[in-house]
Amino acid sequence: MELADTRLESLGPDYYRCEFTAMGTACQLDARMTSPGVAREFAREVQEWVRCFEHRFSRFIPESLISRINLQAGHGWVEIDSDAEALFALCDWFYWRSNRVFDPSSLPLLKLWDYHSNQATPPADKDITAALAFVGWSRIERDGLRIRLPESGMGLDMGGIGKEYAVDKVMEMAIARGIEDVQVNFGRDLRVHGEPPQGGPWLVGLEDPSNPGNFWGGVAVKDRSVTTSGNYRRFFMSGNRRYGHIIDPRNGYPVDNSCLSVSVISPSCTEAGILSTTTFILGPEEGLKELDRNPQVQGCLWTDQGRWETRGFNEYLVQK
């Protein structure tokens, strides 16, 4: 039985596309498979895994693991399994790697900057200062397969890693089944392996932050992930000031450093997604230094003064 919102179509001989909605975004899986039956079976497997993942790690689902952890803040320990511990261990790594710029304990700040409201207004400085007192991934207590938030008012949000992590896990599922040619695209955070239906590299468009909905160029990639972070789509205006949705967890305020968007190419979607956001927060000069620390990572930043690139980004670039 297929899930209600599934769409499966043929892209050509032995190539299929599955589309569905999960984690608040459009999800797409393109893959070369031997028959429509195999495609439907794998699509069901992927959707079931994504559904379970979302129901465990979304803070918007009251019965999720993350909601239970947040509810117990300042109280008792919460039991977790090895899958959750693996995800939290990745959070450890990227929190350290980014020098605290990636911080999944930023929920107190995200609640203040409510971009889901139609009448969003900037919070008072004193409220931001108060919320910052409850932010800091290094303060989260973990002991084997259990976790605890030591103070009431603390909270976790996996929005900075969850979707990208899911892309990587679905790619692992595809490769484990012997599916060699595949693209996993969850809300424009994507990872590719093998070849597209037409052969050659996968072509991924890069949106123009000054003209959303249009592409300034693209990249040609194989066995890589591509993600983009920007504040040009999600923001609100208050007075004459524009407040983007990307919050710097170190000071509690929206990023205001001339960056418009950052695109990152990496072997891992988790790494690409986190690096695109942390680079956006760090800004052009410091952000490019961060990207250059890993020779397998390339990136491009758009600012209000033009484009900045890592040394090897041009090797992937396909101009419009």
GUPA-527683 format. One record per residue (C-alpha): z, x, y. Coordinates in steps of 0.001 Angstrom, whole numbers, plus 500000, padded with zeros to 6 digits. Each point is the difference from the previous one (the first is absolute). Layout:
N
ZXY ...
***
This chain:
320
500000500000500000 499006501427503384 502293499935502993 499143497326502537 498676502163502831 497866502353497872 496324500561500691 497925501998497518 496358500869500646 497354502327498640 498812502882502194 497267501037497611 499624501073496366 503503500541498576 501596500107503461 502487497343501119 502092499121503033 503342498206499829 501529498629503213 503419498445500441 502817499786502535 503345501748499567 502575501861502106 498781498058503022 496515501508499905 496549499794498410 499765502006496771 496741501176498453 499203501802496771 496451501249499278 499420501541496574 497401500744497363 500978498119496830 498193499090496817 499970496209500328 501197497062502110 502721499379497413 501372503519500335 499817499673503797 501959496726499951 502602501443497647 500554503080502158 500051497897503186 502779497863498491 501934503115499009 499716501458503503 501002496781501730 502989499505497733 501203503540500700 499520499578503767 501744496614499950 503002501476498170 500070503020502318 499982497793503099 502740497745498606 502185503045499418 499433502006503174 499228497542502814 502843499388502422 498428496630500809 500728498644496504 503686498969499809 500416500758496291 498286503417500120 501776503239499155 499698501137503628 501543496746501261 502883500363497547 500590503588501124 499956498927503648 502328497078499304 502525502391498462 499977502383502999 503546501142500660 501158498636496654 499234500867496382 497421501944498043 496756498404498766 498568500898496603 496369501199499987 497553501107497305 498033503227499575 496951498600501830 502061499219503089 501684503407499808 496554501668499870 498975498152503177 503254500908501750 499543503636498934 496615499959501761 501784498676503076 502352503006499766 497033502377499928 498075498487502884 503132499548502134 500627503728499630 496328500968500291 499572498019503238 503266501251501530 501357496416500191 496868498445501513 499472497965496811 503192497997499506 500181496937497713 503466499172501374 498477498876503328 500431496267499352 502608499558502790 497374501186502489 497193497932498503 502107496874500350 500457500714503703 496291500588500608 498834496698498512 496204500124500102 499771496855497884 501304497902502890 497529498308502323 502326500709502924 501046503570499233 501926501798502721 501339503574500079 503660500239498958 502670501344502331 500641503738499968 503599499437498897 498812497994496985 497619502792498988 502826502536500267 502209497761497863 497291499571497360 499371503757499828 503586500448498809 498993498319496728 496780501978499411 499762503141497860 498578500286496490 502214503025499268 503037497711500280 498864497792497105 502193500583496941 498381500341496565 501709500758496714 497751499980496947 498470496538499683 501903498346502811 499831499955503794 502275499024502862 499684499558503754 503396501191501235 500206497934503211 499510496339500747 497025499784502366 497870502533498120 496789498868498307 496919501205498136 496355499166500595 497314501373497674 497140499057502331 499221503632500769 499406500949496373 499712496903497797 496342499034500386 498804503591499706 502205500610496962 498526496881498388 496463501339500566 500907503214498167 501609498124497099 496985497713499558 497711503044500017 502188501513497268 499622496769498006 496204500140500327 499721503643498922 502388499402497093 497612497285498762 497052502370500190 498530498422503141 498377502966501755 498179498390502938 502411497981502126 501122499243503543 503421498467500740 500239498611503540 503165498218501122 499792499073503658 497692502971500790 502341502464498329 497726501202497234 499463502511497240 496776500732498117 499084501679496740 496606500740498491 496972498386501644 499095496706501725 497268497729498565 497241501871501859 501260503423498887 501006502963502143 503195500090502074 501881496956501224 499319499214503660 503019498803501980 499596498723503544 502410501076502751 500757497314502557 499566500661503692 503476499457501535 498461499207503377 497664497412498429 501783498428496984 497686498580497366 497431502736500572 499763503469498463 499582503228501926 499059501838496770 501147500428496425 500859502460497264 498367500754496650 502680500598497349 500468500441496260 503355499776498206 501835499623503282 501997497498502032 499285498935503569 502489498214502252 500138499251503714 503001499255502214 499704498642503521 501638497727502541 496835498456501427 500126496843497855 503704499162499840 501802500026503334 501425497739502645 499944500026503800 503092499656502146 499494500205503728 497239502549500452 501057502094497024 498502500090496527 502325500476497022 498351501149496772 501504499172496597 500614503585498800 503641500884500686 501339503535500184 503167499832497851 501441503015501800 500357498228503355 499466496323499158 497053499378502329 496283499285499418 497833503112500038 498594500745503453 498255503375499751 496290499285500707 499133499561496295 497766497047499112 499374500608496299 500357502605497268 497885500175496831 501063502220497095 498179501117496833 502233501057497115 500006500018496176 502855497432500077 500014496704501876 503782500206500359 499692503368501695 497008498944502118 501764496873501247 503255501700500882 498247502929501648 497754497758502091 503046498181501387 502180503082500498 497095501830501666 499534497029502331 503682500199500939 499966503767500468 496910499958502231 496855502165500068 501317503550500160 503053499759497775 498282497464497732 497021502253499290 502378502845499159 501672497708497478 496670499132498384 498940503650499881 503059500850497907 498194498582496940 496517501431499256 499113496896497942 500547497715502995 497601499425502894 500332497699502974 498609498686503253 501877498687503045 498661497841502804 501870500193503293 499228498562503409 498369503361500766 497764500285496937 499995501147496388 502035502723498302 499279501252496464 501392502337497377 497812502976499168 498458498522496844 499584496381501073 496408500507501085 499018500760496369 500631496322499176 498687498471503203 496950497738500049 499053499201503595 498975496484500883 
***
